[in-house]
């Protein structure tokens, strides 16, 4: 397989834009990616468009908007990992030598289709009884708190951290600093989860242009951001009472393969973008990504390790809690943040260690939703490096 580079990325602001056609959101992200890459749109040989609630043939409609037709277009739906899956398909096509230039897009417009929690499959028994996502994450939170002794205040600190980071991101849906007191006093949703510990729904798009590394050299790009690995896995088990919670096992399995493919380990990762739909999800990601031992995620947070100035920053973009979560757009938006950080273009939230830019970032995206049938859950791990 060939080495693959990301030579251009673009992203719309995340928010609620019900009056903006979804094709216009895609147009904005793709045009920014093209300008960033410096190549003409005619060089794109295939496109992969991730969307959950997009229209039929959404990819073709978006590309028609930018005047790019007559190429293979694949529309991808894979729950919250739809954008990550589209990126992976683009990466695979380039890495296998089928094409030299691919476009990957994640796009969603939830403000016109969803009000309230994202609906889940009613065939899952617990979901049919009312255990929608906030309730499921509340159960995870309570079990983790009972097992490891972390507090509601520690959980809330995830939201404090990510809302602060979001204030530094001009494309974040929420750009307001939140205090611990504000988060703790916000409206209860599913004990112990409060309103300001829930990611918002919204609209947005993000795009990436991928090429072979040799092709990047021909373009005069000597030190591109490269895709070190991209691994996608689904759950393979039914819930077992011995499991402390439900997601670390799948994250751990997926990232272990990603580390192996990349020839890296957790100590090589400089920073991460993770799927913090609720605070417990970020803490579980610390463990799943092997940044700490089981039960130590609260300490990692309290010690400031995952803050913007910490040893291993997490969700410098503001994460889903602040940046927003337009489902399929999230995975590519996570990569957009990593891409900016690796290039030193993240402005006020730029990571620097001893005056040096980071070298390796990882994006973790979860999808699906179910308690009894974990095989319906999805995990994407993508590692970028320069």
Secondary structure, 3 states (H helix, E strand, C coil): CCCEEEEEEEECCCECCCCCCHHHHHHHHHHHHHHHHCCCHHHCCEEEEECCCCCCCHHHHHHHHCCCCCCEEEEECCHHHHHHHHHHHHHHHHHCCCCCEEEEEEEEEHHHCCCCCCCCCCCCHHHHCCCCHHHHHHHHHHHHHHHHCCCHHHHHHHHHHHHHHHHCCCCCCCCCCCCHHHHHCCCEEECCEEHHHECCCCEEEEEEEEEEHHHHHHCCCCCCEEEEEEEEEECCCECCCCCCCCCHHHHHHHHHHHHHHHCCCHHHCCEEECCCCEHHHHHHHHHHCCCCCCCCHHHHHHCCCCCCCCCCEECCCCHHHHHCCCCHHHHHHHHHHHHHHHHCCCHHHCCCECCECCCEEEEEEEECCCCCEHHHCEEEEEEEEC
